[in-house]
Amino acid sequence: MDIAQLRTFVHVAELGSLSKAAGRLRIAQPALSRQVRLLEEELGLRLFDRHGRGMVITEPGRDVLLHAQRVLAELDELKASAAGPDSALRGHVAVGVPPTVAHVVSVPLVAAFRKDHPGLKVQLVSGYTGYLLDWLHRGEIDVAVLYDPRATRALRSEPLMQESLFLIGAPEAGLSSERPVRFADAAREPLLLPSARHGLRSILDRFAQEAGCVLDVPVETDSYTALKDLVRQGYGRTILSLAAIHDDVAAGRLTAAPIVDPAPTRRLVLSYPSDRPVSRAARLAGTLLTDILADHVRRGVWVGEMLTGARPK
């Protein structure tokens, strides 16, 4: 087994095609095919199912892929360390963010990486906290912004920010930042919310209990895009952070009002896996995410409070 075999395996798995991998690596296809075959023989596993449309990785192959990616990431980290702390990063970093956060941070995060580290491949993965936790544990992502997960030894987490949640409605709802809405009054409105397995719903159910009321939820959807579209069409209201719909409010497509008595909030944390070293690229991603959120809070795009920390130890 050698590094060339591992790199070939990772590229073929990523592209699902020997010909595409050969084009990317600029190596003859028969040579790549031989490297994959030798790796399979050494491991005693079938890593791919071959068919006319390409190469499909097998379940045992997926497990091998995670280890191969870690080995290559460690090699990239070794090269980066040897080159010095100010050198441009290369290799790969996978960053996980919830959909509402992805809407805000994706462009400035990619822009910052492309400006100073054009040789680094950045993978943005959007998903709800439960999925992001699983991908962190499996090694599929290197760092993630999460909505206040339960403490676990498998993660190193730092508090990032405490965000305020707003009542969101269609333009005709006439909601305004100058006219707060009591939580009990918001709960009487037909609310469009994620399902019970979603972290936001758990938070709102807890605040409803504190306010002594029950949420009226005629429609549930775990799709952030569908949620906004339904509210915009007047099928009900929802509760989200202002950052998630800032552009829509500015353009008049949605209206928003703060909620009081009680004022619902949720906490964001920055998390890294604790069972493997944190790469320079992952640490930089955490720094950039922190700076981007802090800038949005300063400009009032994201209503909330930055918390201390947000750096891996």
Salt bridges, closest charged atoms under 4 A:
GLU14 OE2 - ARG24 NH1 2.72
GLU14 OE2 - LYS121 NZ 2.43
GLU40 OE2 - ARG50 NH1 2.95
ASP49 OD1 - ARG46 NH2 2.72
GLU59 OE2 - ARG62 NE 3.47
ASP76 OD1 - ARG7 NH2 3.82
ASP116 OD1 - LYS115 NZ 3.36
GLU140 OE2 - ARG138 NE 2.71
ASP148 OD1 - ARG267 NH2 2.99
GLU163 OE2 - ARG266 NE 2.41
ASP185 OD1 - ARG182 NH1 3.67
ASP185 OD1 - ARG188 NH1 2.36
GLU189 OE1 - ARG237 NE 3.95
ASP205 OD1 - ARG201 NE 3.60
GLU220 OE2 - ARG201 NH1 2.87
ASP222 OD2 - ARG197 NE 3.31
ASP229 OD1 - ARG232 NH2 2.45
ASP247 OD1 - HIS246 ND1 3.80
ASP248 OD2 - LYS228 NZ 2.92
ASP248 OD1 - ARG232 NH1 2.95
ASP248 OD1 - ARG253 NE 2.87
ASP275 OD1 - ARG276 NH1 3.06
ASP295 OD1 - ARG298 NH2 3.76
ASP295 OD2 - ARG299 NE 3.00
